[in-house]
Amino acid sequence: MERMILYPGCLVLSRFHEYELASRQILSKLEIEALDMEEFCCCGSSLVPGVRDDWINLPAYSLARAERLGMDIITLCGSCTNTFMRANFYLEKDPDLLERANSRLERLGLGYAGTTTVRHIVEILVDRVDEIRESVVSPLNFNVAVSHPCQIMRPSEILPEQDTVSCQAMRGIVSALGAKVVDYPKERGCCGSTILLFDRGMALEVGKRKLESAIEGGAEMMSVCCGNCLLLLDRYQSQMELKNGGRRMPLISLPQLIGLALGFPQDEMGVFRH
Amino acid sequence: MRIEIPKECDQCMKCAACCVVTGMDGHSIASELNELASSGAWNCANCWRCIEVCPRAVDIFGFMMQRRKEEEIPELIRKGIDGVFRKGFWFGDSQFNEIRGLFGLPVVRFLGREKVALLMADEGEGS
């Protein structure tokens, strides 16, 4: 069994227990043992760099922890993925920056050489799509719109694996479950969740337009793979007046959707929370 | 004095044209680069499309982070960042581990204020 560090991130740890739980179960099914960070610390997101130049010490801490164990980090949120990849990029490019980060890490008995690989769960799952396809016991006979964790794809300077984590990854996995993946104009667009932090009304409108675009594309549900997407499109959906006769657009995370197709009980997959 | 617009930027408006926030008639770093507004650096959806479309490889992220230091931090972001320095966690949830326990999820221990302080520069050094 392969062992990796699961880093759900602040938002998923706190708000999306069903997503985290399903991720753990699917990883286990795929013979990946998900270990927890011994002492969790926020990745720093892209927000801390706006107030502190030494923001990189926050992601460097988690990267160093994983490196000491010789394990990759699996993320569940686009934002954490982007921040860790950005930190690795800067630390590799700038030896002085790495030295300064290490001078701080030493205070916690840690050091970082820059070897930790960070992978969003979509990347882990798409690598095992054949195994997932072969394990399906209840093919999903409905139309699904996918919303991609956009922060794991951009910018390409920092995230060069764009091809493997491109929009085709989620589409391929959902198709492997038997569902029909629908096309819709705003599929590649940002969900707008981070806008909630500074303009709630604007965020709701961006999310509404995305959901309506998926509905017009013929989607019966939407699958996402990021805590931010879940926050806006699922939890805040009741505050959007969708032009579909007031019906709710069901939202589900990709690991939960896989779990349903693989025959995990619905209550274990937390689908009643959506 | 304000951080100046990077000299590589020729204000072609491509970033503003793809920005989610400017697309909703708001102001973002793309507005600042193109001198459409003097603030908006915190108004970002983190989609990073602007960086992708920039034909002159302007360090938009670096510019945005420097401009953010000169602009007012939105309240929710301020609260979250305070939480990160308080114990290494964005939220200030009560009964956090108790609720996780109801889902059968493992207890999370946070790095904590003292260790976060060891990790980050001393007061005045890092900002």
HADDOCK unambig.tbl for C-alpha pairs under 7 A between the chains (distance, minus, plus):
assign (segid A and resid 10 and name CA) (segid B and resid 89 and name CA) 6.15 0.50 0.50
assign (segid A and resid 10 and name CA) (segid B and resid 90 and name CA) 5.94 0.50 0.50
assign (segid A and resid 14 and name CA) (segid B and resid 96 and name CA) 6.89 0.50 0.50
assign (segid A and resid 17 and name CA) (segid B and resid 103 and name CA) 6.81 0.50 0.50
assign (segid A and resid 21 and name CA) (segid B and resid 105 and name CA) 6.92 0.50 0.50
assign (segid A and resid 39 and name CA) (segid B and resid 109 and name CA) 5.19 0.50 0.50
assign (segid A and resid 39 and name CA) (segid B and resid 110 and name CA) 4.94 0.50 0.50
assign (segid A and resid 39 and name CA) (segid B and resid 111 and name CA) 4.85 0.50 0.50
assign (segid A and resid 40 and name CA) (segid B and resid 108 and name CA) 6.93 0.50 0.50
assign (segid A and resid 40 and name CA) (segid B and resid 109 and name CA) 6.06 0.50 0.50
assign (segid A and resid 40 and name CA) (segid B and resid 110 and name CA) 4.62 0.50 0.50
assign (segid A and resid 40 and name CA) (segid B and resid 111 and name CA) 5.50 0.50 0.50
assign (segid A and resid 41 and name CA) (segid B and resid 88 and name CA) 4.45 0.50 0.50
assign (segid A and resid 41 and name CA) (segid B and resid 89 and name CA) 6.08 0.50 0.50
assign (segid A and resid 41 and name CA) (segid B and resid 110 and name CA) 6.09 0.50 0.50
assign (segid A and resid 41 and name CA) (segid B and resid 111 and name CA) 5.55 0.50 0.50
assign (segid A and resid 42 and name CA) (segid B and resid 84 and name CA) 6.39 0.50 0.50
assign (segid A and resid 42 and name CA) (segid B and resid 88 and name CA) 5.27 0.50 0.50
assign (segid A and resid 42 and name CA) (segid B and resid 89 and name CA) 5.23 0.50 0.50
assign (segid A and resid 42 and name CA) (segid B and resid 90 and name CA) 6.68 0.50 0.50
assign (segid A and resid 48 and name CA) (segid B and resid 81 and name CA) 6.60 0.50 0.50
assign (segid A and resid 49 and name CA) (segid B and resid 65 and name CA) 6.09 0.50 0.50
assign (segid A and resid 50 and name CA) (segid B and resid 65 and name CA) 4.44 0.50 0.50
assign (segid A and resid 50 and name CA) (segid B and resid 66 and name CA) 6.70 0.50 0.50
assign (segid A and resid 50 and name CA) (segid B and resid 68 and name CA) 5.22 0.50 0.50
assign (segid A and resid 50 and name CA) (segid B and resid 69 and name CA) 5.86 0.50 0.50
assign (segid A and resid 51 and name CA) (segid B and resid 69 and name CA) 5.74 0.50 0.50
assign (segid A and resid 51 and name CA) (segid B and resid 127 and name CA) 6.28 0.50 0.50
assign (segid A and resid 52 and name CA) (segid B and resid 126 and name CA) 5.57 0.50 0.50
assign (segid A and resid 52 and name CA) (segid B and resid 127 and name CA) 4.68 0.50 0.50
assign (segid A and resid 53 and name CA) (segid B and resid 126 and name CA) 5.49 0.50 0.50
assign (segid A and resid 53 and name CA) (segid B and resid 127 and name CA) 5.80 0.50 0.50
assign (segid A and resid 54 and name CA) (segid B and resid 120 and name CA) 6.57 0.50 0.50
assign (segid A and resid 54 and name CA) (segid B and resid 121 and name CA) 6.78 0.50 0.50
assign (segid A and resid 54 and name CA) (segid B and resid 126 and name CA) 5.50 0.50 0.50
assign (segid A and resid 57 and name CA) (segid B and resid 119 and name CA) 6.35 0.50 0.50
assign (segid A and resid 57 and name CA) (segid B and resid 120 and name CA) 6.49 0.50 0.50
assign (segid A and resid 104 and name CA) (segid B and resid 118 and name CA) 6.78 0.50 0.50
assign (segid A and resid 104 and name CA) (segid B and resid 119 and name CA) 5.09 0.50 0.50
assign (segid A and resid 104 and name CA) (segid B and resid 120 and name CA) 6.92 0.50 0.50
assign (segid A and resid 105 and name CA) (segid B and resid 119 and name CA) 6.16 0.50 0.50
assign (segid A and resid 107 and name CA) (segid B and resid 118 and name CA) 6.32 0.50 0.50
assign (segid A and resid 150 and name CA) (segid B and resid 47 and name CA) 6.32 0.50 0.50
assign (segid A and resid 151 and name CA) (segid B and resid 47 and name CA) 5.89 0.50 0.50
assign (segid A and resid 154 and name CA) (segid B and resid 48 and name CA) 5.80 0.50 0.50
assign (segid A and resid 154 and name CA) (segid B and resid 49 and name CA) 7.00 0.50 0.50
assign (segid A and resid 155 and name CA) (segid B and resid 48 and name CA) 5.90 0.50 0.50
assign (segid A and resid 155 and name CA) (segid B and resid 51 and name CA) 6.25 0.50 0.50
assign (segid A and resid 155 and name CA) (segid B and resid 52 and name CA) 5.74 0.50 0.50
assign (segid A and resid 190 and name CA) (segid B and resid 47 and name CA) 6.05 0.50 0.50
assign (segid A and resid 192 and name CA) (segid B and resid 45 and name CA) 5.79 0.50 0.50
assign (segid A and resid 193 and name CA) (segid B and resid 45 and name CA) 6.96 0.50 0.50
assign (segid A and resid 194 and name CA) (segid B and resid 45 and name CA) 4.96 0.50 0.50
assign (segid A and resid 194 and name CA) (segid B and resid 46 and name CA) 6.95 0.50 0.50
assign (segid A and resid 195 and name CA) (segid B and resid 43 and name CA) 6.96 0.50 0.50
assign (segid A and resid 195 and name CA) (segid B and resid 44 and name CA) 6.59 0.50 0.50
assign (segid A and resid 195 and name CA) (segid B and resid 45 and name CA) 5.39 0.50 0.50
assign (segid A and resid 197 and name CA) (segid B and resid 76 and name CA) 5.65 0.50 0.50
assign (segid A and resid 197 and name CA) (segid B and resid 77 and name CA) 6.24 0.50 0.50
assign (segid A and resid 198 and name CA) (segid B and resid 43 and name CA) 6.52 0.50 0.50
assign (segid A and resid 198 and name CA) (segid B and resid 74 and name CA) 5.78 0.50 0.50
